[in-house]
């Protein structure tokens, strides 16, 4: 089990980013959460199998079709034991 915190910058709010992220996470068996930040970025926490988490980090680098991702920051974190992926 691994966990990564991701902050995605660019035009990432109002483009279905959070719901698309939830769908992708469920497809890959990843738990955690995603939320819009007041600064216009999107923050997500991905937890699960290391390969699946890295797939989600890579997905965050482009997001859904209408997103325009400028940069992604990532940090390793201790697993939190989430049981599902939620949109906050």
Phi, psi and omega per residue, in radians:
X1 nan 2.375 3.070
X2 -2.391 2.802 3.118
X3 -2.433 2.378 3.091
X4 -2.268 2.373 2.998
X5 -1.684 2.340 -3.080
X6 -2.268 2.298 3.011
X7 -2.092 2.116 -3.057
X8 -1.882 2.184 -3.121
X9 -1.921 2.633 3.130
X10 2.287 -2.717 3.054
X11 -1.534 1.517 -3.015
X12 -2.180 -0.034 3.041
X13 -1.853 2.488 -3.140
X14 1.416 0.268 -3.125
X15 -2.199 0.393 3.105
X16 1.228 0.414 -3.080
X17 -1.118 -0.873 -3.057
X18 -1.095 -0.822 -3.131
X19 -1.162 -0.698 3.079
X20 -1.088 -0.683 3.104
X21 -1.095 -0.777 3.108
X22 -1.038 -0.793 3.141
X23 -1.085 -0.769 3.120
X24 -1.113 -0.764 3.141
X25 -1.062 -0.775 3.112
X26 -1.096 -0.691 -3.139
X27 -1.081 -0.570 -3.090
X28 -1.752 0.064 3.106
X29 1.256 0.521 -3.123
X30 -1.758 2.426 3.084
X31 -1.915 2.958 3.136
X32 2.383 -2.489 -3.128
X33 -2.799 2.890 3.099
X34 -2.466 2.516 -3.137
X35 -2.635 2.704 2.973
X36 -1.392 2.457 3.070
X37 -1.784 2.692 3.136
X38 -1.062 -0.410 -3.115
X39 -1.456 0.075 3.117
X40 1.650 -0.113 3.107
X41 -1.506 2.985 3.010
X42 -2.051 2.344 3.100
X43 -1.997 2.374 3.108
X44 -2.387 2.633 3.042
X45 -2.159 2.096 -3.097
X46 -1.953 2.274 3.136
X47 -2.365 2.379 3.111
X48 2.746 -2.720 3.086
X49 -0.994 2.357 -3.085
X50 -0.920 -0.721 -3.137
X51 -1.159 -0.700 3.131
X52 -1.179 -0.692 3.106
X53 -1.115 -0.743 3.117
X54 -1.150 -0.566 3.047
X55 -1.090 -0.714 3.114
X56 -1.197 -0.680 3.086
X57 -1.079 -0.757 3.104
X58 -1.108 -0.729 3.109
X59 -1.052 -0.729 -3.138
X60 -1.054 -0.407 3.125
X61 -1.209 -0.234 3.063
X62 -2.298 -0.518 3.105
X63 1.148 -2.840 3.139
X64 -1.266 3.037 -3.003
X65 -0.918 -0.732 -3.041
X66 -1.594 -0.010 3.113
X67 -1.302 2.663 3.022
X68 -2.249 1.564 -3.084
X69 -1.396 2.165 3.111
X70 -1.629 -0.712 3.101
X71 -2.813 2.760 -3.131
X72 -2.287 2.264 3.035
X73 -1.853 2.455 3.129
X74 -2.359 2.604 3.072
X75 -2.427 2.500 2.977
X76 -1.368 2.513 3.093
X77 -2.391 2.846 3.015
X78 -1.279 2.407 3.075
X79 -0.969 2.441 -3.084
X80 -1.804 -0.169 3.126
X81 1.407 0.421 3.073
X82 -1.008 2.677 -3.112
X83 -1.968 -0.152 3.115
X84 -2.696 3.051 3.082
X85 -1.876 2.240 -3.085
X86 -2.228 2.718 3.026
X87 -1.738 2.197 3.129
X88 -1.872 nan nan
